Amino acid sequence: MRELDELYPFKHDIVSELYIKTADENYVAARWCFANGLDTDFFWLAAHSMEKYLKAALLLNELPAKTYSHDIERLYADVRPLAPELLPTMLTVPDHLPTGIFSRGDEPVEKFVKRLYFYGQPDNRYSFIGYI
């Protein structure tokens, strides 16, 4: 087991307040946007919340998170080895989601993260690319 320094509780509080709490808020807002057909905001908020959760995981493991920008694919690839037994490898996509944006049935988590990154990236927020 790794030794934590005496400042770890304070670091944890900062990460919790700045990353996890705001990621929770972004997640709730993303769910509301999805339920109300606000696709652009859904994807942006979903990607943003995932980015914050992944950066929090790095920071809580005393690893740097600054160089990733918004790249949740790279973040996920670097966070996964920290506790692979806690993260799923496959996701089951419900049948009622729109085709084209979501696949059907089971898919690897990496494929989901790639799609979420593509549709939730800043270029899509500003309509430089599209999802339809």
MOFENVEN-V802329 format. One record per pair of residues at least 24 apart in sequence whose C-alpha atoms are under 10 Angstrom apart, sorted by the first residue. I is the first residue (numbers start at 1). GAP is how many residues later the second one is. Records with the same first field share a line. If there is no record, write none. Layout:
# MOFENVEN-V802329
I = GAP  GAP
This chain:
# MOFENVEN-V802329
2 = 59
4 = 57  58
8 = 52  53  54
9 = 51
11 = 48  49  51
12 = 44  47  48  49  50
13 = 47
14 = 42  45  46
15 = 37  38  40  41  42  44  45
16 = 37  40  44
18 = 34  38
19 = 30  32  33  34  35  36  37  38  40
20 = 29  30  32  33  34  35  36  37
21 = 28  31  32
22 = 26  27  30  31
23 = 24  25  26  27  28  29  30  31  33
24 = 25  26  28  29
25 = 24
26 = 24  26
39 = 80  81  92
40 = 79  80  81  84  85  86  87  90  91
41 = 78  79  83  84
42 = 74  77  78
43 = 72  73  74  75  76  77  78  81  82  88
44 = 72  73  74  75  76  77  78  80  81
45 = 75  76
46 = 70  71  73  74
47 = 24  25  66  68  69  70  71  72  73  74  75
48 = 24  68  69  72  73  74
50 = 25  26  63  66  67
51 = 24  25  66
53 = 26
54 = 24  25  26
55 = 24
57 = 25  26
58 = 24
70 = 47  50  51  52
71 = 42  43  46  47  50
72 = 41  42  44  45  46  48  49
73 = 37  38  39  40  41  42  43  44  45
74 = 39  40
75 = 38
76 = 33  34  37  38
77 = 33  36
100 = 31  32
101 = 30  31
